[in-house]
Amino acid sequence: MKPSLQLQALEKRIDYVFDDKELGMRALTHSSFGDGQRKVRDNERLEFLGDRILGLLTAERLFGLDGTQEGDMARKLNALVRKEACAKVARAAGLGDALRMSAAEERQGGREKMSILGNATEALLAAMYLDGGMPAVEAFYDKFWGEELERIAKKNMKDPKTQLQEKAFAAVGFEPVYTVKERSGPDHRPLFVVEVTVENLGSAVGTGKSKKDAERYAARHLLESKLL
């Protein structure tokens, strides 16, 4: 298969040239391509492999950080491999412009959809691995995940409620108290408003689609209030 101009442009952006051009093109092929009129190998199988490769690479990088505990590593890994993170990488690499998809999917904004971009990033990782081995994938990962890895590595990944409880008890000797102030909306789509209060410190309000989410947002807002 003659390499497309889109693949050639992508290769320049990611600093990697595929020996197997067909493999590179497959990584860029969404399942909608061809509108079902012709059988084309899409990137779904590659996505499966790429997801595992991404997890392994991220786990290795996090494992190499001194002093990081297992629970904290797990939370940071989830933040780095989720679809949002993969889609961010896709946008940085201009992957959306190179994708092959149906005209209908493109009209529906397919080149900017988080799920499509995230899946394509995983497929690209797998294609690079099959074409150039782990060194090729590691170079791509360090280029496009490196900054986010550094940011997440420094971030406290504890749940906001846990952070607030620890800080409040250390600062004033009291634990946070959560109160549901309002519940609105239909049963299938409720909205909760929760207030969290720490005696002798202050309070904050959070909203969410569940009581748990509202409590978490309330805790986060109190943490961000600079009262602690």
TAWO-V224056 format. One record per pair of residues at least 12 apart in sequence whose C-alpha atoms are under 7 Angstrom apart, sorted by the first residue. I is the first residue (numbers start at 1). J is the second residue. D is the distance in whole Angstrom. If there is no record, write none. Layout:
i->I j->J d->D
i->I j->J d->D
//
This chain:
i->1 j->21 d->7
i->1 j->22 d->6
i->3 j->21 d->6
i->6 j->98 d->5
i->7 j->25 d->7
i->7 j->98 d->6
i->10 j->95 d->7
i->10 j->98 d->7
i->13 j->93 d->6
i->14 j->93 d->6
i->14 j->140 d->7
i->18 j->131 d->7
i->19 j->131 d->7
i->20 j->131 d->6
i->23 j->127 d->6
i->24 j->127 d->6
i->26 j->41 d->6
i->26 j->42 d->6
i->26 j->43 d->6
i->27 j->43 d->5
i->27 j->46 d->7
i->27 j->120 d->7
i->27 j->123 d->5
i->27 j->124 d->5
i->27 j->127 d->6
i->28 j->43 d->7
i->28 j->98 d->7
i->28 j->99 d->5
i->28 j->100 d->6
i->28 j->120 d->6
i->29 j->42 d->5
i->29 j->43 d->6
i->29 j->99 d->6
i->29 j->100 d->5
i->29 j->101 d->6
i->30 j->42 d->6
i->30 j->43 d->6
i->30 j->99 d->7
i->30 j->100 d->6
i->30 j->101 d->5
i->32 j->101 d->5
i->32 j->102 d->5
i->32 j->105 d->7
i->33 j->100 d->6
i->33 j->101 d->4
i->33 j->102 d->4
i->34 j->102 d->6
i->35 j->102 d->6
i->43 j->123 d->6
i->46 j->123 d->5
i->46 j->126 d->6
i->46 j->127 d->7
i->47 j->119 d->6
i->47 j->120 d->7
i->47 j->122 d->5
i->47 j->123 d->4
i->47 j->126 d->7
i->49 j->126 d->6
i->50 j->122 d->4
i->50 j->123 d->5
i->50 j->125 d->5
i->50 j->126 d->4
i->51 j->122 d->5
i->54 j->81 d->7
i->55 j->81 d->7
i->58 j->77 d->6
i->59 j->77 d->7
i->72 j->157 d->6
i->75 j->157 d->6
i->76 j->152 d->6
i->76 j->157 d->7
i->83 j->114 d->7
i->83 j->115 d->6
i->83 j->118 d->5
i->84 j->114 d->6
i->84 j->118 d->7
i->86 j->118 d->5
i->86 j->121 d->6
i->87 j->114 d->5
i->87 j->117 d->5
i->87 j->118 d->4
i->89 j->144 d->6
i->90 j->117 d->6
i->90 j->118 d->7
i->90 j->121 d->6
i->96 j->111 d->5
i->96 j->112 d->7
i->96 j->117 d->6
i->97 j->111 d->7
i->125 j->137 d->6
i->160 j->216 d->6
i->160 j->219 d->6
i->160 j->220 d->5
i->161 j->216 d->6
i->161 j->219 d->5
i->164 j->219 d->6
i->164 j->223 d->6
i->167 j->228 d->7
i->168 j->198 d->7
i->174 j->198 d->7
i->174 j->199 d->6
i->175 j->198 d->6
i->176 j->196 d->6
i->176 j->197 d->6
i->176 j->198 d->5
i->177 j->196 d->5
i->177 j->197 d->5
i->177 j->198 d->6
i->178 j->194 d->7
i->178 j->195 d->6
i->178 j->196 d->4
i->178 j->197 d->7
i->178 j->215 d->7
i->179 j->194 d->6
i->179 j->195 d->5
i->179 j->196 d->6
i->180 j->193 d->6
i->180 j->194 d->4
i->180 j->195 d->6
i->181 j->193 d->5
i->181 j->194 d->5
i->181 j->195 d->7
i->190 j->209 d->6
i->191 j->207 d->7
i->191 j->208 d->6
i->191 j->209 d->5
i->191 j->210 d->7
i->192 j->207 d->5
i->192 j->208 d->5
i->192 j->209 d->6
i->192 j->210 d->6
i->192 j->211 d->6
i->192 j->214 d->6
i->193 j->205 d->7
i->193 j->206 d->6
i->193 j->207 d->4
i->193 j->208 d->7
i->193 j->214 d->6
i->194 j->206 d->5
i->194 j->207 d->6
i->194 j->214 d->6
i->194 j->215 d->6
i->194 j->218 d->7
i->195 j->218 d->6
i->196 j->218 d->6
i->196 j->219 d->7
i->201 j->227 d->7
i->203 j->222 d->6
i->204 j->218 d->6
i->204 j->221 d->6
i->204 j->222 d->5
i->205 j->218 d->5
i->206 j->218 d->4
//
